[in-house]
Amino acid sequence: METETKFSKKDINVPADVPNNMKRRYIDNFMNITRNSGRLMLFSCDQKVEHLNDDFYGEGIHPDDANPEHLFKVGSNARIGALATQRGLMAKYGSDYRDIQYIVKLNSKTNLVKTEQRDPYNGELTTVEEVIEFQKDSGLKILGVGYTVYLGSEYEVEMLRGASKAVHEAHKNGLITVLWMYPRGKAVKDEKDPHLIAGATGVAASLGSDFTKVNPPKKNGQYSKELLEEAVKSAGRTKVVCAGGSSVDVRAFLERLYGHVQIGISGNATGRNIHQKSFKEAVAMCNAIYAITVENKSVDEAFKIYEEGK
């Protein structure tokens, strides 16, 4: 059964680095991006760079996903909080999809250079200043920016510095921030260690981000929603959202998402579990995820939305 979310503007903690003349914009952006729920349903579409074409063409992937416009068609026709992608892809398709709310991914890298070859470094592709200029020129609904940090990489200082600056500049302009926080590098023995994931959310909080995206932790190779409780506490006022990961059974995905919400996770950042489906099924999947994340619906209710929509 659907329950009232009970989230309002007065529940928003406006960071101190948001200037007085930008507080209303920040609050409006926060309410809009969370659809007045305080939780973020993020459609992650940055993988055209991150994973090249591996996630968009091949066995088990619907042919609709081969064309980048598929992402925008889904985002425009489904219920989402925001679509996250690189500025260039947004520039190519955004004019035809002005109804979508966007998050610009500031840094990206491909998966060609492996960790055993070199510790990962995610360099900045665009700046917050350039995003603001793009927003003014295009008129697109750009509500926030995203940035990836690989904790444990020998290059983490550069990425931490870049993320800190991005958060500060974004807040100065009333934008919402999401930090992708991934422990990764030769120094990291277990990328999904629950204590390490909690450390990552704490770093995101220390950088002042509004949201942080992390992978669901595992212990001894096993996942349970309780393992996320430490990460939520460590994040404090920074809201934690979980990555969706590779495509899995739909009901299993929705059950896991529901469990996350019940223990205080503030949303999801889902890519492959949406866009690797046909247009119609991808829209249905978005709507089911939205039902749990934003509308507090049960797994059965969300799965019914998916089944009826696909």
C-alpha positions in Angstrom: 0.0 0.0 0.0 1.2 3.5 -0.8 2.1 5.7 2.2 2.7 9.4 2.3 6.4 10.4 2.0 5.9 13.5 4.2 8.9 15.4 2.9 8.8 19.2 2.4 11.1 22.1 1.8 11.6 22.6 5.5 13.2 19.2 5.7 16.0 20.2 3.4 19.4 21.0 5.0 20.8 23.8 2.8 24.6 23.6 2.9 26.4 26.7 4.2 28.3 27.1 1.0 25.0 27.9 -0.9 24.9 31.8 -1.1 21.7 33.5 0.2 20.7 34.5 -3.3 20.9 30.9 -4.5 19.1 29.2 -1.6 15.7 29.3 -3.2 17.2 27.8 -6.4 19.0 25.1 -4.4 15.8 24.2 -2.6 13.7 24.1 -5.8 16.3 22.0 -7.5 16.4 19.6 -4.6 12.6 19.2 -4.5 12.4 18.8 -8.2 15.2 16.3 -8.6 13.7 14.2 -5.8 10.1 14.8 -7.0 9.2 16.2 -3.5 10.2 13.0 -1.8 13.7 13.6 -0.5 14.8 10.5 -2.5 16.6 10.4 -5.8 15.5 8.1 -8.7 18.6 8.6 -10.9 18.6 7.1 -14.4 22.4 6.6 -14.9 23.3 7.0 -18.6 27.1 7.8 -18.3 28.1 4.3 -19.4 28.7 5.1 -23.1 32.1 6.3 -21.9 32.6 4.2 -18.8 31.9 0.8 -20.4 32.1 1.7 -24.1 29.7 -0.3 -26.1 29.8 -3.4 -23.9 26.6 -2.4 -22.1 24.7 -1.3 -25.2 25.1 -4.1 -27.8 25.3 -7.8 -27.6 23.7 -10.9 -26.2 21.0 -10.2 -23.6 20.7 -6.6 -24.6 17.7 -5.4 -26.6 18.5 -3.9 -30.0 16.8 -0.6 -28.9 19.8 0.0 -26.7 22.2 0.3 -29.6 21.2 3.9 -30.4 22.1 6.5 -27.8 18.7 8.2 -28.3 17.1 5.2 -26.6 18.3 6.7 -23.3 16.6 10.0 -23.9 13.4 8.4 -25.2 13.1 6.3 -22.0 13.9 9.3 -19.8 11.3 11.4 -21.5 8.5 8.8 -21.3 9.2 7.3 -17.9 8.9 8.6 -14.4 12.4 9.5 -13.1 14.1 12.1 -10.9 16.9 12.9 -13.3 19.0 11.5 -16.1 22.8 11.6 -15.6 25.1 11.7 -18.6 28.0 13.5 -20.1 27.5 17.1 -21.4 28.3 16.2 -25.0 25.6 13.5 -25.3 23.2 15.9 -23.6 24.1 18.6 -26.2 23.3 16.2 -29.1 19.9 15.1 -27.9 18.8 17.5 -25.2 17.0 20.0 -27.5 14.5 17.2 -28.5 14.0 16.1 -24.8 13.6 19.3 -22.9 11.2 17.8 -20.4 13.9 15.7 -18.8 15.7 16.8 -15.7 19.5 16.4 -16.1 22.6 15.8 -14.0 25.9 16.5 -15.9 28.7 14.0 -15.3 31.8 16.1 -14.9 34.4 13.3 -15.2 34.6 10.0 -16.9 37.0 7.3 -18.2 36.8 4.1 -20.2 37.4 0.6 -18.9 40.2 -0.2 -21.3 43.1 0.4 -18.8 42.7 -2.2 -16.1 43.6 -1.7 -12.4 46.5 -4.2 -12.7 48.0 -2.0 -15.3 47.5 1.3 -13.5 45.5 2.6 -10.7 42.3 4.3 -11.9 42.1 8.0 -12.5 38.9 9.8 -13.6 39.9 13.1 -15.1 37.6 16.1 -15.4 36.0 16.5 -18.8 34.0 19.6 -18.1 33.8 22.2 -15.3 30.8 23.5 -13.3 31.4 26.9 -14.9 31.0 25.3 -18.3 27.9 23.5 -17.2 26.4 26.8 -16.0 27.2 28.4 -19.4 25.7 25.4 -21.2 22.6 25.6 -19.1 22.1 29.2 -19.9 22.7 28.7 -23.7 20.6 25.6 -24.0 17.8 26.3 -21.6 17.9 22.6 -20.5 16.7 21.6 -17.0 20.2 20.9 -15.5 19.6 20.5 -11.8 22.9 19.0 -10.7 26.4 17.7 -11.4 28.1 14.3 -10.7 31.7 13.4 -10.1 33.5 10.1 -9.6 36.2 9.4 -7.0 38.2 6.2 -6.8 39.3 5.9 -3.2 42.5 3.9 -2.7 43.8 4.9 -6.1 47.3 6.5 -6.1 45.5 9.4 -7.8 42.8 9.8 -5.2 44.1 13.2 -4.0 43.6 14.7 -7.5 40.1 13.3 -7.7 39.2 14.4 -4.1 40.4 17.9 -4.9 38.4 17.9 -8.1 35.3 16.6 -6.3 35.6 19.1 -3.5 35.9 22.0 -6.0 32.9 20.7 -8.0 30.7 20.5 -4.9 31.6 24.0 -3.9 31.1 25.6 -7.3 27.9 23.7 -7.8 26.5 24.9 -4.5 27.5 28.5 -5.3 25.2 28.2 -8.3 22.3 26.4 -6.5 23.0 23.0 -8.1 22.6 19.6 -6.5 25.7 17.3 -6.3 26.1 13.5 -6.6 29.5 11.9 -5.9 30.1 8.4 -7.3 32.4 6.9 -4.5 34.2 3.7 -5.6 37.0 2.2 -3.6 39.3 0.9 -6.4 43.0 0.4 -7.0 45.9 -1.9 -6.1 45.6 -0.9 -2.4 42.0 -2.0 -2.2 41.6 -5.7 -1.4 37.8 -5.8 -1.4 35.9 -3.0 -3.2 32.6 -4.0 -1.6 33.8 -4.4 2.0 30.9 -3.0 4.1 33.3 -1.0 6.4 35.1 0.4 3.4 31.8 1.4 1.7 30.9 3.2 4.9 34.2 5.0 4.8 33.4 6.1 1.2 30.1 7.6 2.2 31.9 9.4 5.0 34.3 10.9 2.5 31.4 12.1 0.4 30.0 13.8 3.5 33.3 15.4 4.2 33.4 16.8 0.7 29.9 18.3 1.3 28.0 16.4 -1.4 24.2 16.2 -1.3 24.1 12.6 -2.5 26.6 9.8 -2.9 26.4 6.8 -5.1 28.0 3.6 -3.8 27.9 -0.1 -4.7 25.9 -2.3 -2.3 28.4 -3.9 0.1 29.0 -7.6 0.5 30.5 -9.7 3.3 32.1 -13.0 2.5 30.7 -12.6 -1.0 27.1 -12.3 0.3 24.8 -9.3 0.1 22.3 -8.2 2.7 20.6 -4.9 3.1 21.7 -4.7 6.8 25.3 -4.3 5.6 24.3 -0.8 4.3 23.3 0.5 7.8 26.8 1.5 8.6 27.1 3.4 5.3 23.9 5.4 6.0 25.1 6.4 9.5 28.6 7.3 8.2 27.1 9.6 5.5 25.2 11.7 8.1 23.4 14.5 6.2 24.7 13.3 2.8 22.1 11.0 1.3 23.2 7.6 0.1 21.9 6.0 -3.2 22.9 2.6 -4.4 24.2 1.6 -7.9 22.0 -0.9 -9.7 24.8 -2.9 -11.2 24.5 -5.4 -14.0 21.0 -6.6 -15.2 19.3 -9.0 -12.9 15.8 -10.5 -12.5 13.3 -7.7 -12.3 11.5 -8.8 -9.1 14.8 -9.5 -7.4 15.9 -6.0 -8.3 12.8 -4.5 -6.9 12.9 -6.5 -3.7 16.5 -5.3 -3.1 15.5 -1.7 -3.8 12.6 -2.0 -1.4 14.9 -3.3 1.3 17.3 -0.4 0.7 14.6 2.1 1.2 13.4 0.5 4.4 16.8 0.9 6.1 17.3 4.5 5.1 18.9 4.5 1.6 17.7 7.6 -0.2 17.2 6.3 -3.6 18.9 4.5 -6.5 21.2 5.1 -9.5 20.2 2.6 -12.1 21.5 2.2 -15.7 21.8 -1.3 -17.2 18.7 -2.7 -15.4 16.7 -0.1 -17.3 18.3 0.8 -20.7 19.3 -2.8 -21.7 15.6 -3.5 -22.1 13.3 -2.6 -25.0 11.9 0.9 -25.0 8.5 -0.2 -23.6 10.0 -2.5 -21.0 12.6 0.1 -20.0 9.8 2.7 -19.4 7.9 0.1 -17.3 11.0 -0.7 -15.3 11.6 3.0 -14.6 8.0 3.5 -13.4 8.3 0.4 -11.1 11.6 1.7 -9.6 10.0 5.2 -9.2 7.0 3.7 -7.4 9.2 2.2 -4.7 11.8 5.0 -4.5 9.5 8.1 -4.6 6.0 6.8 -3.9 6.8 4.3 -1.1 4.9 1.5 -2.9 5.4 -2.2 -2.1 7.3 -4.7 -4.2 4.0 -6.3 -5.3 2.6 -2.9 -6.4 5.8 -1.9 -8.2 6.0 -5.3 -10.0 2.4 -5.0 -11.1 3.3 -1.6 -12.7 6.2 -3.3 -14.5 4.1 -6.2 -15.7 1.3 -4.1 -16.9 3.6 -1.6 -18.6 6.0 -3.9 -20.4 
